[in-house]
């Protein structure tokens, strides 16, 4: 689970207005945090990861990168982190969270930790984010489309409102299977767009290659 499509799409599509402070919750091996550090040169990027081995890998990746001086890794859960740093506020918070609610647990403790969660997890995550988002900040996460309504409702309970959606499709004529949701404290008109990953089986779309070209050397 070192690099996945969900993560790189969130990293590339998480757009904010010149953020000075960024937080990646559940950074895994650090890919999203590294992408955001590359794109937002003036920003300080904090990354949280509860899995010990993934956190060690992320820290190695951070140290080996050109952005080592602006990246910080915290090997703990988001609630522990916020308890330690209650005053921290962020202009951009992102998360590629576990999302298989009430489904069969996958074999292996690490994949179970990374992929499975429940509604209570999202309630706690959104509540924490709402308290640590700057007034003009935004919170973006990528989830299955079937979870969108639930998360929009949970966010509204904490006075965070949907501002933008990006529907992710495998192919031009296929149904969206993921959605990137962007929340903030303002309640503007909601912007909607879509993004297509593949032009044909095994062939990435031009949009996908152009989006990821700054980050992937094979594009």
C-alpha positions as a Python dict, from the first residue, in 0.01 Angstrom:
ca = {
    (1, 'X'): (0, 0, 0),
    (2, 'X'): (289, 233, -74),
    (3, 'X'): (132, 425, -363),
    (4, 'X'): (-228, 406, -481),
    (5, 'X'): (-442, 589, -732),
    (6, 'X'): (-669, 740, -468),
    (7, 'X'): (-374, 893, -289),
    (8, 'X'): (-202, 1045, -590),
    (9, 'X'): (-529, 1188, -722),
    (10, 'X'): (-600, 1352, -387),
    (11, 'X'): (-245, 1487, -372),
    (12, 'X'): (-267, 1632, -723),
    (13, 'X'): (-624, 1764, -700),
    (14, 'X'): (-611, 1911, -349),
    (15, 'X'): (-608, 2277, -444),
    (16, 'X'): (-599, 2559, -190),
    (17, 'X'): (-533, 2932, -197),
    (18, 'X'): (-163, 2964, -108),
    (19, 'X'): (-177, 2762, 215),
    (20, 'X'): (90, 2837, 473),
    (21, 'X'): (13, 2527, 679),
    (22, 'X'): (-91, 2183, 557),
    (23, 'X'): (-183, 1865, 744),
    (24, 'X'): (-202, 1516, 593),
    (25, 'X'): (-398, 1280, 819),
    (26, 'X'): (-305, 916, 759),
    (27, 'X'): (-9, 990, 536),
    (28, 'X'): (92, 626, 487),
    (29, 'X'): (435, 634, 328),
    (30, 'X'): (413, 1010, 275),
    (31, 'X'): (321, 1039, -92),
    (32, 'X'): (43, 1296, -57),
    (33, 'X'): (243, 1509, 186),
    (34, 'X'): (539, 1507, -53),
    (35, 'X'): (322, 1609, -347),
    (36, 'X'): (176, 1900, -151),
    (37, 'X'): (520, 2006, -28),
    (38, 'X'): (636, 2016, -390),
    (39, 'X'): (339, 2219, -512),
    (40, 'X'): (313, 2469, -226),
    (41, 'X'): (668, 2590, -185),
    (42, 'X'): (593, 2830, 102),
    (43, 'X'): (388, 2585, 310),
    (44, 'X'): (489, 2386, 617),
    (45, 'X'): (354, 2031, 588),
    (46, 'X'): (276, 1813, 890),
    (47, 'X'): (189, 1446, 839),
    (48, 'X'): (29, 1200, 1081),
    (49, 'X'): (49, 821, 1055),
    (50, 'X'): (-61, 572, 1320),
    (51, 'X'): (98, 263, 1162),
    (52, 'X'): (454, 237, 1294),
    (53, 'X'): (616, 81, 987),
    (54, 'X'): (443, 314, 743),
    (55, 'X'): (546, 612, 957),
    (56, 'X'): (910, 498, 950),
    (57, 'X'): (896, 473, 572),
    (58, 'X'): (734, 817, 543),
    (59, 'X'): (1003, 968, 762),
    (60, 'X'): (1276, 814, 547),
    (61, 'X'): (1106, 945, 235),
    (62, 'X'): (1076, 1293, 386),
    (63, 'X'): (1442, 1303, 485),
    (64, 'X'): (1551, 1188, 138),
    (65, 'X'): (1341, 1450, -40),
    (66, 'X'): (1421, 1803, -148),
    (67, 'X'): (1153, 1923, 94),
    (68, 'X'): (1294, 1775, 414),
    (69, 'X'): (1315, 2110, 591),
    (70, 'X'): (941, 2177, 555),
    (71, 'X'): (802, 1830, 633),
    (72, 'X'): (734, 1686, 978),
    (73, 'X'): (614, 1333, 1057),
    (74, 'X'): (415, 1241, 1369),
    (75, 'X'): (384, 867, 1432),
    (76, 'X'): (50, 866, 1615),
    (77, 'X'): (-323, 893, 1564),
    (78, 'X'): (-487, 1223, 1480),
    (79, 'X'): (-661, 1249, 1818),
    (80, 'X'): (-335, 1205, 2008),
    (81, 'X'): (-171, 1459, 1781),
    (82, 'X'): (-441, 1721, 1834),
    (83, 'X'): (-435, 1660, 2210),
    (84, 'X'): (-65, 1743, 2204),
    (85, 'X'): (-103, 2046, 1976),
    (86, 'X'): (-448, 2190, 2056),
    (87, 'X'): (-366, 2534, 1914),
    (88, 'X'): (-255, 2416, 1570),
    (89, 'X'): (-463, 2546, 1280),
    (90, 'X'): (-425, 2454, 914),
    (91, 'X'): (-513, 2621, 585),
    (92, 'X'): (-538, 2283, 411),
    (93, 'X'): (-612, 1945, 566),
    (94, 'X'): (-624, 1632, 351),
    (95, 'X'): (-697, 1267, 420),
    (96, 'X'): (-712, 946, 220),
    (97, 'X'): (-892, 761, 500),
    (98, 'X'): (-988, 400, 561),
    (99, 'X'): (-1336, 364, 419),
    (100, 'X'): (-1477, 11, 425),
    (101, 'X'): (-1753, 71, 677),
    (102, 'X'): (-1909, -243, 829),
    (103, 'X'): (-1753, -468, 565),
    (104, 'X'): (-1562, -794, 595),
    (105, 'X'): (-1222, -730, 748),
    (106, 'X'): (-930, -792, 515),
    (107, 'X'): (-663, -1042, 624),
    (108, 'X'): (-361, -900, 795),
    (109, 'X'): (-357, -643, 1074),
    (110, 'X'): (-189, -371, 869),
    (111, 'X'): (-438, -380, 583),
    (112, 'X'): (-726, -397, 830),
    (113, 'X'): (-594, -86, 1002),
    (114, 'X'): (-545, 94, 671),
    (115, 'X'): (-871, 5, 499),
    (116, 'X'): (-1144, -53, 756),
    (117, 'X'): (-1324, 184, 984),
    (118, 'X'): (-1671, 271, 1107),
    (119, 'X'): (-1900, 571, 1121),
    (120, 'X'): (-1768, 671, 1462),
    (121, 'X'): (-1422, 713, 1309),
    (122, 'X'): (-1551, 967, 1058),
    (123, 'X'): (-1747, 1153, 1325),
    (124, 'X'): (-1430, 1188, 1530),
    (125, 'X'): (-1217, 1278, 1229),
    (126, 'X'): (-1450, 1550, 1105),
    (127, 'X'): (-1502, 1693, 1453),
    (128, 'X'): (-1125, 1718, 1502),
    (129, 'X'): (-1070, 1872, 1160),
    (130, 'X'): (-1343, 2132, 1218),
    (131, 'X'): (-1164, 2250, 1533),
    (132, 'X'): (-826, 2278, 1364),
    (133, 'X'): (-914, 2428, 1027),
    (134, 'X'): (-832, 2795, 977),
    (135, 'X'): (-1131, 3023, 902),
    (136, 'X'): (-1057, 3026, 528),
    (137, 'X'): (-914, 2675, 519),
    (138, 'X'): (-1041, 2367, 337),
    (139, 'X'): (-1058, 1998, 416),
    (140, 'X'): (-1037, 1748, 132),
    (141, 'X'): (-1076, 1372, 139),
    (142, 'X'): (-1131, 1097, -115),
    (143, 'X'): (-1392, 828, -50),
    (144, 'X'): (-1624, 592, -238),
    (145, 'X'): (-1921, 775, -390),
    (146, 'X'): (-2156, 574, -168),
    (147, 'X'): (-2016, 753, 137),
    (148, 'X'): (-2056, 1109, 12),
    (149, 'X'): (-2399, 1182, 161),
    (150, 'X'): (-2295, 1050, 502),
    (151, 'X'): (-1983, 1267, 515),
    (152, 'X'): (-2165, 1577, 393),
    (153, 'X'): (-2415, 1528, 675),
    (154, 'X'): (-2147, 1468, 937),
    (155, 'X'): (-1952, 1775, 825),
    (156, 'X'): (-2263, 1995, 842),
    (157, 'X'): (-2307, 1887, 1205),
    (158, 'X'): (-1970, 2050, 1274),
    (159, 'X'): (-2044, 2361, 1065),
    (160, 'X'): (-1831, 2253, 771),
    (161, 'X'): (-2002, 2282, 436),
    (162, 'X'): (-1947, 2115, 103),
    (163, 'X'): (-1776, 2354, -136),
    (164, 'X'): (-1651, 2135, -420),
    (165, 'X'): (-1681, 1780, -552),
    (166, 'X'): (-1468, 1595, -806),
    (167, 'X'): (-1619, 1268, -926),
    (168, 'X'): (-1358, 1010, -1026),
    (169, 'X'): (-1437, 770, -1312),
    (170, 'X'): (-1225, 483, -1442),
    (171, 'X'): (-1348, 546, -1799),
    (172, 'X'): (-1541, 823, -1971),
    (173, 'X'): (-1862, 618, -1987),
    (174, 'X'): (-1833, 440, -1651),
    (175, 'X'): (-2002, 546, -1330),
    (176, 'X'): (-1795, 739, -1075),
    (177, 'X'): (-1649, 513, -806),
    (178, 'X'): (-1467, 772, -594),
    (179, 'X'): (-1532, 1133, -508),
    (180, 'X'): (-1309, 1405, -368),
    (181, 'X'): (-1506, 1620, -127),
    (182, 'X'): (-1387, 1966, -27),
    (183, 'X'): (-1530, 2127, 288),
    (184, 'X'): (-1492, 2468, 447),
    (185, 'X'): (-1656, 2698, 696),
    (186, 'X'): (-1814, 2912, 427),
    (187, 'X'): (-2126, 2796, 240),
    (188, 'X'): (-2081, 2902, -125),
    (189, 'X'): (-2234, 2756, -438),
    (190, 'X'): (-2100, 2404, -480),
    (191, 'X'): (-1853, 2350, -765),
    (192, 'X'): (-1874, 2013, -937),
    (193, 'X'): (-1641, 1846, -1185),
    (194, 'X'): (-1533, 1500, -1298),
    (195, 'X'): (-1205, 1331, -1372),
    (196, 'X'): (-1136, 1026, -1593),
    (197, 'X'): (-841, 798, -1518),
    (198, 'X'): (-821, 571, -1825),
    (199, 'X'): (-860, 632, -2196),
    (200, 'X'): (-869, 257, -2259),
    (201, 'X'): (-785, -57, -2064),
    (202, 'X'): (-434, -11, -1930),
    (203, 'X'): (-399, 330, -2102),
    (204, 'X'): (-405, 639, -1885),
    (205, 'X'): (-605, 938, -2004),
    (206, 'X'): (-430, 1252, -2124),
    (207, 'X'): (-578, 1436, -1826),
    (208, 'X'): (-435, 1184, -1581),
    (209, 'X'): (-88, 1200, -1735),
    (210, 'X'): (-88, 1580, -1747),
    (211, 'X'): (-209, 1602, -1387),
    (212, 'X'): (64, 1372, -1255),
    (213, 'X'): (346, 1471, -1488),
    (214, 'X'): (502, 1708, -1227),
    (215, 'X'): (527, 1417, -981),
    (216, 'X'): (585, 1097, -1183),
    (217, 'X'): (901, 1063, -1389),
    (218, 'X'): (737, 805, -1622),
    (219, 'X'): (492, 1072, -1744),
}
